[in-house]
């Protein structure tokens, strides 16, 4: 077809107009991020956000989330109840408008909600569009109203179905996620519970109850201490230096709430929120806090001659080492920016936070001089360690110059240099590394074998980290620096894939690598560039047919198929040979030849990889500290609850 013909054929009839919620079902990822488990759980968060908005407005104190036995979810609150009277412009019930029209709701009217959560304003109508069915009950004015929907379309008009106590009000929404949209429709209690816990910490006047009627789990979250309890929860497995410092105030109609404390950790853990939204990329509220922290402690130290004998100058990094902080602000018109739209851009918020922190923290230090001295002493030690780390980095750079900036000798690089089209496999062991090098596609796949376990960075200062050979190898291969020097745009690969054995040691090595990335190359995780390879556990062979199973359930299904065709009826063990069926259990990557490794684990057309994400940074921080920190008992409890392997030496 010529260009001229193509232009003639491209007419108004080619322009599709998607009405109502059709666009949501056509392109769901545009509204909820993706259609995997993450997008599925986002549906619940969108509904809960409405109930939180009622709480922020002062009309709701309890939210109940229930995972029902049929796979649906119910979210109920005691707010004012969605209005059911006729909308003047739409000429139908306001309830139906809210549930079926994009960007319709009270949060756009500042007389109804001064501030509101929910990042993109898509709201419950998107949940409705992506649900097989939804049922809504509203209690208002002593009456109970009801409407039901099918994939976003009302099945009937809003109707009154009963009476209630006149003092009783609220909304109950039950929905079934649509299996035609999502790759999975099974909700995970732990994922939802983490978000509900987070919301309860951020809104200390609200009780959130979550129950799983299938598994029998139930949690009741209510934290009178709010952010103070949040900080304690995050640092539960760390040694803290003092009780949390709490700052609360309002300036220019922007409420600010902050809690923080210092611990024995070597990195900072600062979590910031705007209208209950986790601003993973920070923003002006975080900048204001950091500036005020440095300014206040510098001023206090100078005034009280606490650094007169120090041989190093203190910087912002020194004042943040070992710091755990939660910052929560409520902004009337938040402006978000950044790659994932989770970075606050309102310039006025910086000065608001900075002013309040400087005033309140200065008062606290004057009233608590012993705590102030302990913090300054820690900051001086951090500065000395930073200087030692700088010298170590300079030494590494000088060595690199002498070596002509050579990449690690064990790295098998790829021929393509564009990071958008390349990936590196970080592989456990030389044997598996050798198979991966032979089986890979040399054009875009690089292989970096590791010898043994890398250093546990959770327990080490930067100068010790820089001395570890395996960490130096990883850092050199990725090519984007480390820690404060890390520049994600300089990373040589678009995907970093961790490939370890499916055993206890492999899990430990994978956790060590992830801990390193989380603490010193976090942007790789935040931008979705870190993945975990999924090698098979079993090879099942019958005659010329070879099938791979990635877990015990898949293995059993394959065996059932063979049995139905007259195959094996014996036990499921590695030596099982009844009627021509053999089962091989891979104990390590090195047991697979290059062709098998490519076919099962490295071929982009057939492999399965898990993307490492940060749905909750606070939860991630707590898990890393639990698994890799000093405290043994929390680690033992975590492993007993979550690990597949029964016999572990903790």
PAKOLTI-725038 format. One record per residue (C-alpha): residue in one letter; x, y, z. Coordinates in steps of 0.02 Angstrom, whole numbers, plus 32768, in hexadecimal, padded with zeros to 4 digits. Layout:
N
aXYZ/...
END
This chain:
650
x800080008000/x804780A97FCF/x8050813B8047/x7FCC81977FE2/x7F5581047FE7/x7F7080EF80A0/x7F4581A580BF/x7EA381948058/x7E7180F880B9/x7E8F814B8161/x7DEC81A8817D/x7D7681D78209/x7D3181268208/x7DDA80E98248/x7DCC815182E6/x7D8380E78372/x7D22813E83FA/x7D1980D38496/x7C83810484FE/x7C6C80F685B9/x7CE080778605/x7D0A801E8561/x7DB58072855F/x7DDE80288608/x7DBA7F7685D0/x7E147F93852B/x7EB37FD7857D/x7EAC7FA98636/x7F677FBF8653/x7F55807A8630/x7EE8808986CA/x7F2C800B8748/x7FE07FF0870E/x7FD27F3B86D4/x7F5D7EA586D3/x7FCA7E35873E/x7FBE7E1B87FA/x7FF77ECF8819/x7F687F1887B4/x7EED7E9F8803/x7F187EDA88B3/x7F127F8E8879/x7E567F788862/x7E3F7F60891D/x7EAC7FF78942/x7E42806588D1/x7DA38036892F/x7DF6804989D9/x7E3680F689A5/x7D828133899D/x7D6580FB8A50/x7E09814D8A87/x7DD081F08A35/x7D3581EB8AA3/x7DA781D58B39/x7E1682678B04/x7D7982D18AF8/x7D49829D8BAA/x7CB4822E8B81/x7CF7817C8B92/x7D57811C8C17/x7D5080678BDE/x7D7280068B3D/x7D537F4C8B27/x7DA47EEA8A99/x7D6B7E368A7F/x7DAE7DB38A07/x7D137D4B89E9/x7D0B7C8F89CE/x7CD37CA38919/x7D6E7D0B88ED/x7D197DB588F5/x7D497E458968/x7CDC7EB189D7/x7D0E7F5F8A14/x7C9B7FB08A94/x7CA480548AF3/x7C3C80C18B67/x7C4E81608B03/x7BC281CE8AC3/x7B9381538A3A/x7B9E817B8980/x7B1181F58952/x7A7D81A088FD/x7A16823788C8/x7A0682698810/x7AA082BC87C6/x7A6983618774/x7AD2834C86D6/x7ACB829086BE/x7A12827F86EC/x7A3181DD874A/x7A6481AA87F8/x7B0981F28834/x7B378142886D/x7B29810287BC/x7B8F8196877C/x7C1B817587F8/x7C1F80BC87CD/x7C1780CB870F/x7C66817186DC/x7D21819086DA/x7D6082208746/x7CB98235879B/x7CB682478859/x7CB682B988EF/x7D7482C688F7/x7D6F83428867/x7D0283B688D0/x7D6C84098957/x7CD0843089BC/x7CBA837489D1/x7D70834089E7/x7DFB83BA8A16/x7E7D833689EA/x7E6B828A899F/x7ED281F0897B/x7ED6818B88DC/x7F6281B98866/x7F0F81CC87BC/x7E5981EA87EA/x7E1C81518789/x7DBD81168820/x7D3A80918838/x7CF2809E8788/x7D90804B8744/x7D7C7FBF87C4/x7CC97FAA8789/x7CFF7FA186D2/x7D807F1B86F8/x7D0C7EB18763/x7CA07E218728/x7C1C7E65879D/x7C0D7EE68826/x7B8A7F0388AB/x7B797FA7890B/x7B137FC789A8/x7AFF807789EE/x7AB980A48A98/x7A7581568AA0/x79E981AC8AFF/x79A5810C8B4B/x799780B48AA3/x79FC802C8A4C/x7A1A80428991/x7A607FC48915/x7AA17FB88864/x7AF77F298807/x7B697F32876E/x7BB07EBB86EC/x7C5A7EEB86A4/x7C347FA286C7/x7B807FA7868A/x7AEE7FBC8704/x7A7A7F268705/x79EE7F91874C/x79CB803D8793/x79FC806A8844/x7973802B88B8/x7944802F896E/x794B7F8189BA/x79347F9E8A74/x7939800C8B0E/x79CB80318B83/x79E880928C22/x79DB814C8BF9/x7A84816B8C4B/x7AD680E58BE1/x7B2D810E8B3E/x7BB480C68ACE/x7BDD80688A2F/x7BFC7FAF8A0C/x7C497F7D8966/x7C617EC88930/x7CB57E9D888C/x7CF67E06882D/x7D917E2B87C2/x7D787DFB870C/x7DD87D5F86D6/x7DCD7D9D8623/x7E3C7E318654/x7EB67DF486D9/x7F3A7D6C86CC/x7F0B7D3A877E/x7E717D6187E6/x7EB17D1B888A/x7ED17D9F890F/x7F607D8B898A/x7F377DB78A3D/x7FEA7DEB8A69/x7FF57E6A89DB/x7F517EBE8A09/x7F767EB58AC4/x801A7F158AAD/x7FBF7FA58A57/x7F347FA58AD9/x7FB57FAA8B66/x800D803B8B0F/x7F6A809C8AFE/x7F40807E8BB6/x7FE980C48BEB/x7FCF815D8B7C/x7F1D817A8BBC/x7F23815E8C78/x7E69817E8C91/x7E3580F08C1C/x7E2080378C41/x7E3B7FC38BAD/x7E057F0E8BBA/x7E387E928B32/x7DFB7DDF8B2F/x7E1B7D4B8ABB/x7D867CD58AC9/x7DDC7C548A5B/x7E7C7C3E8AC0/x7E357C788B67/x7EAB7D0D8B7F/x7E767DAE8BD4/x7ED17E4D8C06/x7E937EE48C64/x7EFC7F818C48/x7EE980198CB7/x7F7E80808CF1/x7F5C810F8D68/x801381408D5E/x800A81548CA1/x80B381788C52/x810F815A8CF7/x80D280A78CF6/x80F9809B8C3B/x81B080C78C5B/x81B8804A8CEA/x81707FC38C79/x81F17FE48BF1/x82807FDE8C70/x823B7F4C8CD2/x82D77EE38CB0/x83577F6F8CBE/x83AF7FBB8D54/x836C806B8D6C/x83C980FC8DBE/x833381598E06/x827681668E06/x822881A68D64/x822982628D4B/x817C829F8D16/x8155833E8CB7/x80A683798C8C/x8067841F8C4D/x800C847D8BC3/x8046850C8B58/x7FF0855A8AC1/x7F6084DB8ACE/x7FDB844A8ABF/x7FDB83D38B55/x808583828B72/x80A782EA8BDE/x8154829C8BF5/x819F82178C67/x825581E18C65/x82DD818C8CC9/x839281548CB8/x83C9809E8CB8/x846680358CA4/x844980238BE8/x84C480668B67/x844580A88AEB/x83B1811D8AFB/x82FC80E58AEC/x828A81778AC6/x81D781588A8F/x816F81E98A50/x80B581F78A30/x8040827889E4/x7F8782618A09/x7FB081AB8A38/x8008818D8991/x80B5814289A2/x812681BD8945/x81B18142891D/x820E81C488B6/x820482458941/x81E582F98911/x81DD83A48960/x81A083678A0B/x823582F28A17/x82AD837A89DE/x826983EE8A64/x8283836B8AEB/x833583428AB6/x836783FA8AAC/x831C84208B56/x836E83888BA6/x841C83BA8B6A/x840284718B95/x83BF844E8C44/x844483D18C79/x84D1843A8C31/x849284D08C90/x847B846E8D31/x8527841B8D26/x857F84C28D05/x8520851A8D90/x855084948E0F/x860384748DD1/x85DE83BD8DAC/x864B83AD8D10/x86DF841A8D3D/x875683848D46/x871883318CA8/x879183258C16/x870683178B95/x867983888B5D/x85C983468B76/x8554833B8AE0/x849E830F8AC6/x84CC82598AA9/x851E82518B55/x848382958BAA/x841982108B55/x848081738B78/x841880FD8BE3/x838181708BD6/x82D381258BC9/x824D81A78BA2/x819981AF8B68/x815B82538B1B/x80A2826E8AFA/x8059830D8AB1/x7FA983378A79/x7FA683A689DE/x7F0783F38998/x7F3F83F088E2/x7FD3837988D4/x8039837F8834/x809282DB880E/x812282BF8798/x81B08244877C/x81B981A0871E/x812F814C8780/x80CF81EA87AE/x80F981D48866/x8167826D887F/x8119830988CD/x813A83A68868/x80E3842F88CE/x817084AB88F0/x811784FE8982/x8116845C89E6/x81D4845E89F5/x81D784FF8A59/x814184C68AC1/x819784268AF8/x824184798B0C/x81FF85028B7B/x819A848E8BEC/x8226840F8C01/x82A884948C2A/x823884E48CAE/x81FB84448D01/x829F83E38CF9/x830184778D3F/x8289847C8DD3/x829B83C08DED/x835983C68DEE/x835D84558E6B/x82EC83F08EDE/x8348834A8EC3/x840383718EBB/x843982BE8EE1/x83DE827C8E48/x842583098DDF/x84D782DD8E13/x84BE82238DEE/x847E824C8D40/x850E82C48D1A/x858D82438D57/x854281C38CE0/x854682408C51/x860082638C70/x862581A88C67/x85BF819F8BC7/x8627822C8B7D/x86C881D28BAA/x868881328B58/x865281978AC0/x870081DE8AAF/x8749812E8AB9/x86CF80F58A34/x86FE818889C5/x87B4815689D0/x878480A389A5/x871F80DE890E/x87AF814B88D4/x882280B588E2/x87AA804D887A/x87A180D887F8/x885E80E587EF/x886C802B87D6/x87EA8032874D/x884D80BA86F4/x88EB804F86FD/x88887FBC86B9/x88438027862A/x879480188674/x878A7F5D864B/x86E97F028675/x86F47E6A86E9/x87537DDB869A/x86CA7D5E86C3/x86467DC88669/x860D7D8585C0/x85C87E248574/x85497E3584E8/x85687E85843F/x84D77F038446/x85007F9E84AD/x84537FF084B7/x84127FD2856A/x83607FCF8529/x83847F2A84D1/x83FF7ED48547/x83F97E6C85E3/x84787E23865B/x84657D7F86B9/x84B97D7D8763/x84D47CC28778/x84FE7C5A8811/x859D7BF687F6/x861B7BDC876B/x85CB7B39872F/x85207B888710/x85797C2286CC/x85D17BB5864C/x852E7B668612/x84DA7C12860A/x856A7C5985A2/x85587BCB8524/x849B7BCD851F/x847B7C898518/x84567CFA8485/x84FB7D57847A/x84AC7DEC8424/x844C7E2F84BA/x84707DBC854F/x85077DD585C1/x853A7D568645/x85907D7D86EB/x85B87CE38756/x85D07D008810/x86407C96887E/x85E87C778923/x85837CF1898C/x85997DAC8986/x85AC7E158A24/x85107E378A8B/x85087EF48A73/x84837F058AFB/x850E7EED8B7D/x859F7F4A8B2A/x85DB7FFB8B12/x85FE803D8A64/x86BC802E8A6F/x86AB7F748A96/x862A7F5E8A0C/x869F7FAA898B/x87267F2C89BC/x86B97E958995/x86EF7E4588F2/x86457E0588B7/x85F47EAF88D8/x86807F048877/x86617E8B87E7/x85A57EAE87E4/x85BF7F6A87F2/x86407F6C8768/x85D47F0386F4/x85397F70870A/x85A5800A86F5/x8538808A874E/x859580A387F2/x855A807A88A1/x850080D08931/x850A818E8927/x8568817E8883/x84E4810F8831/x84A18155878D/x841880E38746/x841F8131869A/x84D280EF8689/x84A3803986A7/x84E37FCE8617/x844E7F578616/x83927F6F860F/x836F7ED28673/x83D17E868703/x839C7DD0871B/x83D27D7087B7/x83E17CB58793/x84067C438827/x83E77B8E8857/x833B7B5E8899/x837B7B2E8946/x83A27B8089ED/x844D7BBF89B8/x84067C048916/x837E7C608975/x84007CA889EB/x846E7CE5895D/x83D87D318905/x83A67D8D89A5/x84587DCE89BE/x845A7E14890C/x83AC7E60891F/x83E17EB089C5/x84767EFF896E/x84097F4288E0/x83857F838959/x84027FDF89C7/x847D80218945/x842980198899/x8373802E88CB/x8344808B882C/x835E7FE987CB/x82D27F99882F/x82648034882F/x826B803E8771/x82457F84875B/x82EE7F4E8717/x83147EC08790/x82D07E11876F/x82DF7D6287B9/x82F47CCF8743/x82857C38875B/x82E27B99872C/x827E7AF6872E/x82827A7F87C0/x825A79E1875E/x8271799086B5/x81EE790C8691/x820E789985FE/x81A5781585AA/x81EB77CE850B/x8221785E849F/x81B378DC84FA/x820B794B8579/x81AC79C485E5/x81E97A3C866B/x81917A65870F/x81B77B038772/x81647AC98813/x81177A308863/x80677A588825/x80A07A5F876F/x80FF79BC8788/x8064796587CB/x7FF779A5873D/x8071796186BC/x807678B98715/x7FB978B4871C/x7FB578CE8660/x803078408646/x7FCD77D186BB/x7F2E77F5865C/x7F8A77B885C1/x7FC277188617/x806477598661/x80AE775C870E/x8049772E87A8/x80DB77278820/x812477A1889D/x815D784E8869/x82177840888A/x82B5785E8826/x82CB77A587FF/x8218778587C7/x821C77198726/x816C76B68724/x813976A08669/x81BB77148614/x81A477B3867C/x823D780086CE/x824678958744/x82E678F7875A/x82F3797687E8/x836C7A0287BE/x83D37A278858/x84337AB38803/x84417B1A8766/x84E47AC1873C/x84857A1F871E/x84337A688682/x84927A6A85DF/x84997B0D857A/x84077ADD850A/x83977AB2859E/x83C57B5185FA/x839C7BBA8560/x82F97B608540/x82B77B6985F2/x83027C028643/x83537C7A85C7/x82ED7C7D8526/x827F7D1A852E/x81FA7CBE84C9/x81E47C308546/x82317C6385ED/x81DA7CA28689/x822D7D2E86EC/x81EC7D878786/x81F97E448789/x82347E8B8830/x81C87F1D8865/x81A87F8F88FA/x80EE7F94891F/x81187FCA89CF/x81C5800F89F0/x81A980098AAC/x81797F528AA3/x82107F2C8A35/x82857F838AAF/x823F7F1E8B40/x82527E7A8AE2/x83087E9D8AB3/x83317ECD8B66/x82D87E318BA7/x83347DBC8B30/x83DF7E0D8B2E/x83EB7E6D8BD2/x84367E3D8C7B/x839A7DFD8CD3/x83897D3F8CC5/x82DC7D1E8D0B/x82797D8A8C8E/x82D87D368C00/x82AE7C8A8C44/x81F67CB78C53/x81F17CFE8BA3/x82417C648B57/x81D07BEC8BB6/x81397C4A8B74/x816F7C628ABF/x81F87BE98A8A/x81D87B4B8A25/x82687AF28A78/x82457AA38B20/x82F67A878B61/x83587B288B69/x83EE7B578BD2/x83C97C0A8C05/
END
